[in-house]
Amino acid sequence: MLYLPPHFEQTNPEAVRELIAARPLGTLITLGADGLSANHVPFLLDERSGEQGRLIGHVARNNAVWHHFDASVEVLVVFQGPSAYISPNWFPTKQETHRVVPTYNYIVVHAYGPRLIHEDETWLRGIVGRLTKVMEASQPLPWKMADAPADYLHTMLTSIVGIEIPITRLIGKWKASQNRVDADRAGAAAALEAIGDDESVAMAELIRPG
Amino acid sequence: MLYLPPHFEQTNPEAVRELIAARPLGTLITLGADGLSANHVPFLLDERSGEQGRLIGHVARNNAVWHHFDASVEVLVVFQGPSAYISPNWFPTKQETHRVVPTYNYIVVHAYGPRLIHEDETWLRGIVGRLTKVMEASQPLPWKMADAPADYLHTMLTSIVGIEIPITRLIGKWKASQNRVDADRAGAAAALEAIGDDESVAMAELIRPG
């Protein structure tokens, strides 16, 4: 199991959903006859299905992940948000007590479930259409499946396999200095903002005391 | 196994090393009695040891990952670089043939190996010192272990466990539109640059034809 001290658990389902939507490229982890595997697959969280929803996506038919696996072990999909190294220098507490060590902050979502396979072209067409709509939402003129010739689309749909993971466990770990006093959180947030790259600024927003 | 078409394989060990150094927070994947687990651990690639080097890091002693595992299955550590959704709209080929579908680009490194455990304080002190030196390198006044009181440091060192993974397989997958013609690569790179966030710009640099 993921090591998850209670103060790092993200119990707000909205925050978990937002991370998957913002960083949809999941790391799909499976156990096969040759050991552990990871494949990187964009997923959509479909909440209309099951108590905790399901993840849907697709992989290349040539990717062994859909047939080469131990079905008795649930698969794990990891979604990763911003991360940042946290220096002890950034904590005012350090100046007083020096009782501080370096750490790393990050936010992640872990989803477990059985993996179902779909080879039916109608199912695949529906899933690819939904994924496309979400992914193209920010385009000025969103690409649509109908933009591609029918014969080409048919060929592409037969070269992929659908993956559906009904979620049995959905875990959010937000390691964002919640175990520090407000002054330390403010110090780390300010230091990350000063670094200024997107990841650091995103982590600063997560750390800043409310 | 990771699905890895030959044109996406990163065969330059320098590029693989650079990704681990730039994004040291690895996803440590293990198989335990309760199934698959992932934990997020900053690693250092130590190339002075073994043919492919070793990963070294540490976890909280309270993290079950170091004792609760199936030693017959090699662990897998995934390091993830920039990723970006790639719209068919960005490929000039689309205007001509419309034979293009959406995809996702990403770069990742997968490292396999057995997991060794270290509880010796001298070993831990050495590893923490090396990690600190690397992580603090960009600080104006790098924090050093000696900055912390000896009793506190001793307590901290007894609350962690060292992880060493002698690498048996090191795989780089750079999915960065290498299968597209130069005009398409240039189009996607320009579109990502226009989006302008750090991830998109980093992916644009990876895609742009040489």
Chai-1 contact restraints between the chains, C-beta under 6 A:
chainA,res_idxA,chainB,res_idxB,connection_type,confidence,min_distance_angstrom,max_distance_angstrom,comment,restraint_id
A,M1,B,S37,contact,1.0,0.0,6.0,A-B,restraint_1
A,Y3,B,N39,contact,1.0,0.0,6.0,A-B,restraint_2
A,Y3,B,N63,contact,1.0,0.0,6.0,A-B,restraint_3
A,L25,B,S83,contact,1.0,0.0,6.0,A-B,restraint_4
A,L25,B,Y104,contact,1.0,0.0,6.0,A-B,restraint_5
A,L25,B,Y106,contact,1.0,0.0,6.0,A-B,restraint_6
A,T27,B,V78,contact,1.0,0.0,6.0,A-B,restraint_7
A,I29,B,I29,contact,1.0,0.0,6.0,A-B,restraint_8
A,I29,B,L36,contact,1.0,0.0,6.0,A-B,restraint_9
A,G35,B,V73,contact,1.0,0.0,6.0,A-B,restraint_10
A,G35,B,E74,contact,1.0,0.0,6.0,A-B,restraint_11
A,L36,B,I29,contact,1.0,0.0,6.0,A-B,restraint_12
A,L36,B,L76,contact,1.0,0.0,6.0,A-B,restraint_13
A,S37,B,M1,contact,1.0,0.0,6.0,A-B,restraint_14
A,A38,B,V78,contact,1.0,0.0,6.0,A-B,restraint_15
A,N39,B,Y3,contact,1.0,0.0,6.0,A-B,restraint_16
A,H40,B,Y106,contact,1.0,0.0,6.0,A-B,restraint_17
A,P42,B,Y104,contact,1.0,0.0,6.0,A-B,restraint_18
A,N63,B,Y3,contact,1.0,0.0,6.0,A-B,restraint_19
A,V73,B,G35,contact,1.0,0.0,6.0,A-B,restraint_20
A,E74,B,G35,contact,1.0,0.0,6.0,A-B,restraint_21
A,L76,B,L36,contact,1.0,0.0,6.0,A-B,restraint_22
A,V78,B,T27,contact,1.0,0.0,6.0,A-B,restraint_23
A,V78,B,A38,contact,1.0,0.0,6.0,A-B,restraint_24
A,S83,B,L25,contact,1.0,0.0,6.0,A-B,restraint_25
A,Y85,B,M135,contact,1.0,0.0,6.0,A-B,restraint_26
A,S87,B,Q139,contact,1.0,0.0,6.0,A-B,restraint_27
A,S87,B,W143,contact,1.0,0.0,6.0,A-B,restraint_28
A,P88,B,W143,contact,1.0,0.0,6.0,A-B,restraint_29
A,N89,B,Q139,contact,1.0,0.0,6.0,A-B,restraint_30
A,N89,B,W143,contact,1.0,0.0,6.0,A-B,restraint_31
A,H98,B,D147,contact,1.0,0.0,6.0,A-B,restraint_32
A,H98,B,A148,contact,1.0,0.0,6.0,A-B,restraint_33
A,H98,B,P149,contact,1.0,0.0,6.0,A-B,restraint_34
A,R99,B,Y152,contact,1.0,0.0,6.0,A-B,restraint_35
A,V101,B,M156,contact,1.0,0.0,6.0,A-B,restraint_36
A,P102,B,T132,contact,1.0,0.0,6.0,A-B,restraint_37
A,P102,B,M135,contact,1.0,0.0,6.0,A-B,restraint_38
A,Y104,B,L25,contact,1.0,0.0,6.0,A-B,restraint_39
A,Y104,B,P42,contact,1.0,0.0,6.0,A-B,restraint_40
A,Y106,B,L25,contact,1.0,0.0,6.0,A-B,restraint_41
A,Y106,B,H40,contact,1.0,0.0,6.0,A-B,restraint_42
A,T132,B,P102,contact,1.0,0.0,6.0,A-B,restraint_43
A,M135,B,Y85,contact,1.0,0.0,6.0,A-B,restraint_44
A,M135,B,P102,contact,1.0,0.0,6.0,A-B,restraint_45
A,Q139,B,S87,contact,1.0,0.0,6.0,A-B,restraint_46
A,Q139,B,N89,contact,1.0,0.0,6.0,A-B,restraint_47
A,W143,B,S87,contact,1.0,0.0,6.0,A-B,restraint_48
A,W143,B,P88,contact,1.0,0.0,6.0,A-B,restraint_49
A,W143,B,N89,contact,1.0,0.0,6.0,A-B,restraint_50
A,D147,B,H98,contact,1.0,0.0,6.0,A-B,restraint_51
A,A148,B,H98,contact,1.0,0.0,6.0,A-B,restraint_52
A,P149,B,H98,contact,1.0,0.0,6.0,A-B,restraint_53
A,Y152,B,R99,contact,1.0,0.0,6.0,A-B,restraint_54
A,M156,B,V101,contact,1.0,0.0,6.0,A-B,restraint_55
A,D197,B,D198,contact,1.0,0.0,6.0,A-B,restraint_56
A,D198,B,D197,contact,1.0,0.0,6.0,A-B,restraint_57
A,D198,B,D198,contact,1.0,0.0,6.0,A-B,restraint_58
